[in-house]
Amino acid sequence: MSHDALLALLKAKGILPHSSPDAFSLELLTGGFWNRVYRLRCKESTCIDWVIKQFVKVAVNPMFPILPTAEYAALRFLEGRHCAPQPIAFVSESPAGSLLVYHYVQGSAWNGDIDAAATLLARVQQFPLNAAATNAFRKLPTDPCALQEHAEEMLNRHLNSTSETVRQFRPARPSLSDATLVKPALVHTDCGPGNMVSSPDGLRLIDWQCPGIGDGLQDVATFLSPAMQVLYGYPVLTDAQEHQFLDTYFFVLGEQSLDRQKTRARFHRIRSSHHYRFAAYCAMRMQDTASSDENTSRLYGAALQAELNLMHRLLS
């Protein structure tokens, strides 16, 4: 769909005011893996500086599905809490597909502030869930066995030496379940550094396209994942940075001392299963794109190796 047609659609839906055709500028932004994202600005005033997210229909991603309605629900749930973009409108169906409109977050890519990232994730997970939020989002696997089974499903898509290499790092299944210790929280699931914006008003988490209700520690493991850092063009976090992140996260979480110790211990019990699933995902994506996109395949190969390096350290 052309820029003019997209603007006309927004006007027809009552989202944009009717004005001269050249009153607005539409700029295609870069950085997203899947969807088309535009920045919409009004040439005559600063009252409109929005993001228009046009969701594309692609094969279902087993790790990061595209869920337009859930993204809008997440922005509505977090509205006014200063941790995500402010929503404006959502169009579930149109000639351009699903469209999400929200205020543009002024700022730059995450600047490496470890404490700010840990604080942001802890704050999001502190917000109590209501019935509407519980019903709006998918339920995420929280048990290590379920995480590992999901990993196996992805590895089974390509039965070769790469998948077998990953399977050598499969963690031992815990003898006891921690399910009763999990406090359900809104989980971003894709909270790599590329989805964090350092704004003048603080760090913001964007691209809520695949949220769910689950264990907040999933987002912790996601951010600490070497694969996620590599995929977004950042260096793998050092041991010192990882310890700093965890110290800040568990402090901001605000639990009592004993509960904080239990949550931290639980994270160290389950994190290998999260990283195993990330490794399986990278192996799958590396092989999915091997013949169609060599650069992407190499990127996922590098991310896989970084994840396996961490798995080796954890298992030893």
C-alpha positions in Angstrom: 0.0 0.0 0.0 1.3 3.4 -1.0 1.9 6.2 1.6 -1.0 8.2 0.3 -3.3 5.2 0.5 -2.2 4.5 4.0 -2.8 8.1 5.1 -6.2 8.0 3.4 -7.1 4.9 5.3 -6.2 6.5 8.6 -8.4 9.5 7.7 -11.3 7.2 6.7 -11.0 5.5 10.1 -11.2 8.8 11.9 -7.7 8.5 13.3 -6.1 11.3 11.3 -7.9 14.6 10.7 -8.9 15.5 7.1 -6.4 18.0 5.7 -4.4 18.7 2.6 -2.6 15.7 1.2 0.8 17.1 1.9 0.1 18.0 5.6 1.7 14.8 6.8 5.0 13.0 6.2 5.4 9.2 6.5 8.8 7.8 7.0 9.6 4.0 7.0 11.7 3.1 10.0 14.3 0.4 10.1 15.3 -2.1 12.7 12.3 -4.4 12.9 12.6 -8.0 12.0 9.1 -8.6 10.6 6.6 -5.7 10.4 6.5 -2.4 8.5 6.9 0.5 10.9 6.4 4.1 10.0 6.9 7.4 11.7 4.0 9.8 11.0 4.5 13.6 11.5 2.5 16.6 10.9 4.3 19.3 8.9 2.3 22.1 10.4 2.6 21.3 14.1 4.2 19.0 16.6 0.9 17.6 17.9 1.2 14.5 15.7 4.4 12.4 16.0 3.2 8.9 15.9 4.2 5.4 15.0 2.1 3.4 12.5 2.8 -0.3 12.8 1.6 -2.3 9.8 1.5 -6.0 10.7 2.5 -8.4 8.0 1.2 -12.0 7.6 4.0 -14.5 7.8 4.4 -18.1 8.9 3.8 -18.4 12.6 7.0 -18.0 14.5 7.1 -20.6 17.3 9.1 -18.3 19.6 8.0 -14.8 18.7 4.5 -14.9 17.1 3.0 -11.7 15.7 -0.1 -10.9 17.8 -1.5 -7.4 16.9 -4.4 -7.5 19.3 -2.2 -8.6 22.2 0.3 -5.8 21.5 -2.5 -3.2 21.6 -3.8 -4.8 24.9 -0.3 -4.6 26.4 0.0 -0.9 25.5 -3.4 -0.2 27.0 -2.5 -2.2 30.2 0.7 -0.2 30.6 -0.8 3.2 29.6 0.3 6.0 31.9 2.9 3.8 33.7 5.9 5.3 31.9 7.5 2.1 30.6 6.0 1.7 27.1 4.7 3.8 24.3 1.3 5.5 24.7 -1.4 3.9 22.5 -3.6 5.9 20.2 -5.7 3.5 18.0 -5.9 0.0 16.7 -7.4 -1.2 13.5 -7.8 -5.0 13.5 -8.8 -5.4 9.9 -8.2 -3.1 6.8 -6.9 -3.3 3.3 -3.5 -2.7 4.8 -3.9 -5.4 7.4 -3.9 -4.8 11.1 -2.6 -1.3 12.1 -1.4 -0.1 15.5 -0.9 3.6 16.2 1.0 4.9 19.2 3.0 7.9 20.2 6.6 8.0 18.9 9.1 7.5 21.7 11.8 10.2 21.3 15.2 8.9 22.1 17.9 6.5 20.9 18.7 2.8 21.1 19.5 1.4 24.5 22.7 3.1 25.7 24.0 0.2 27.7 22.6 1.3 31.1 22.4 -2.0 32.9 20.6 -0.7 35.9 18.0 1.1 33.8 17.2 -2.1 31.9 16.9 -4.2 35.1 14.7 -1.5 36.7 12.4 -1.3 33.7 11.8 -5.1 33.6 11.2 -5.2 37.4 8.7 -2.3 37.2 6.7 -3.9 34.5 6.4 -7.1 36.4 5.3 -5.4 39.6 2.0 -4.1 38.0 -0.8 -6.3 39.3 -2.8 -8.2 36.7 -6.5 -7.6 36.4 -9.1 -10.0 34.9 -9.0 -8.1 31.6 -5.3 -8.5 31.3 -5.4 -12.2 32.3 -7.9 -12.9 29.5 -6.2 -10.7 26.9 -2.9 -12.6 26.7 -1.7 -16.1 25.9 -0.4 -18.3 28.7 3.4 -18.9 28.5 5.2 -22.1 29.5 6.9 -21.6 32.9 8.0 -25.1 33.9 11.5 -26.2 32.7 10.0 -29.4 31.2 7.6 -27.4 29.1 10.4 -25.1 28.0 12.6 -28.0 27.0 9.7 -29.7 25.1 9.2 -26.4 23.2 12.9 -26.4 22.3 12.7 -30.0 21.1 9.8 -29.1 18.7 12.0 -26.4 17.1 15.0 -28.7 16.9 12.9 -31.4 15.2 12.3 -29.1 12.2 15.9 -29.9 11.1 17.3 -33.2 12.2 21.0 -32.9 11.5 24.4 -32.3 13.2 23.4 -28.7 14.3 20.3 -29.9 16.2 22.3 -32.8 17.7 25.0 -30.3 18.9 22.3 -28.3 20.7 20.8 -31.4 22.2 24.2 -32.1 23.9 23.4 -29.1 26.1 20.0 -30.1 27.2 19.8 -29.4 31.0 18.8 -32.1 33.4 15.1 -32.0 34.3 14.6 -30.7 37.9 13.2 -33.2 40.4 10.9 -30.7 41.9 8.5 -28.3 40.2 8.6 -24.5 41.0 5.2 -23.9 39.5 3.6 -22.8 42.8 6.4 -20.2 43.3 5.6 -18.4 40.0 3.7 -15.2 40.4 2.0 -14.5 37.1 3.1 -11.3 35.4 3.0 -9.6 32.0 5.9 -10.8 30.0 7.3 -9.0 26.9 9.1 -12.2 25.7 11.3 -10.2 23.2 13.0 -7.7 25.5 16.4 -7.6 23.8 18.3 -4.4 23.8 17.0 -3.5 20.3 13.5 -3.1 21.8 14.6 -0.6 24.5 14.6 3.1 23.8 16.6 5.5 26.0 14.3 8.5 26.1 14.6 11.8 28.0 11.9 10.5 30.3 13.7 7.2 31.0 14.0 3.8 29.3 11.0 2.5 27.4 10.2 -1.0 26.2 8.7 -1.1 22.7 7.5 -3.8 20.2 5.1 -5.6 22.4 4.0 -7.9 19.5 4.2 -11.2 21.4 3.4 -10.7 25.1 2.0 -13.3 27.4 1.1 -14.1 31.0 3.8 -16.1 32.7 7.0 -16.0 34.7 8.7 -12.6 34.9 12.0 -14.4 35.0 11.5 -15.3 31.4 12.2 -11.6 30.5 15.3 -11.7 32.7 16.7 -14.7 30.9 15.8 -13.1 27.5 17.7 -9.9 28.3 20.7 -11.8 29.6 20.7 -14.2 26.6 23.9 -13.8 24.6 21.9 -14.6 21.5 19.6 -11.7 22.0 22.5 -9.3 22.4 24.2 -10.6 19.3 21.0 -10.5 17.2 20.5 -6.8 18.0 24.2 -5.9 17.4 25.3 -5.6 21.0 28.3 -7.3 22.6 27.5 -10.3 24.9 27.2 -9.1 28.5 30.1 -9.7 30.8 29.9 -11.6 34.0 30.1 -8.3 35.9 27.3 -6.8 33.9 25.1 -9.9 34.4 25.7 -9.8 38.2 24.9 -6.0 38.2 21.7 -6.6 36.3 20.5 -9.4 38.6 21.4 -7.4 41.8 19.4 -4.4 40.5 16.5 -6.4 39.3 16.0 -8.3 42.5 16.4 -5.2 44.6 13.8 -3.2 42.6 11.4 -6.2 42.6 10.8 -5.2 46.2 10.3 -8.6 47.7 11.1 -9.4 51.2 14.6 -10.7 51.8 13.6 -14.4 52.1 11.3 -14.2 49.0 14.1 -12.5 47.1 16.5 -15.3 47.9 13.9 -17.9 46.8 13.3 -16.1 43.5 16.9 -15.7 42.8 17.6 -19.4 43.5 14.7 -20.3 41.3 16.1 -18.2 38.4 19.4 -20.2 38.6 17.4 -23.4 38.6 15.4 -22.6 35.5 17.6 -20.3 33.4 19.4 -23.2 31.6 16.1 -24.3 30.2 15.4 -20.8 28.9 18.8 -20.6 27.3 18.4 -24.1 25.8 15.2 -22.9 24.1 17.0 -19.8 22.8 19.7 -22.1 21.4 17.1 -24.3 19.7 15.4 -21.2 18.2 18.7 -19.9 16.8 19.5 -23.3 15.3 16.1 -23.5 13.7 16.3 -19.9 12.3 19.9 -20.5 11.1 18.7 -23.5 9.1 15.4 -22.0 8.0 17.3 -19.1 6.3 20.4 -21.0 5.1 19.3 -21.1 1.4 17.2 -17.9 1.2 19.2 -15.3 3.3 22.8 -16.1 3.9 23.5 -13.0 6.0 20.6 -13.7 8.3 21.6 -17.4 8.6 25.2 -16.3 9.6 23.8 -13.9 12.2 21.7 -16.6 13.8 24.7 -18.9 13.6 26.8 -16.4 15.6 23.9 -16.0 18.1 23.7 -19.8 18.5 27.4 -20.1 19.2 27.2 -17.3 21.8 24.2 -19.1 23.5 26.0 -22.4 23.5 29.1 -20.8 25.1 26.9 -19.6 28.0 25.2 -23.0 28.2 28.6 -24.7 28.5 29.5 -22.3 31.4 26.2 -23.0 33.2 26.3 -26.7 32.8 29.9 -26.9 34.0 
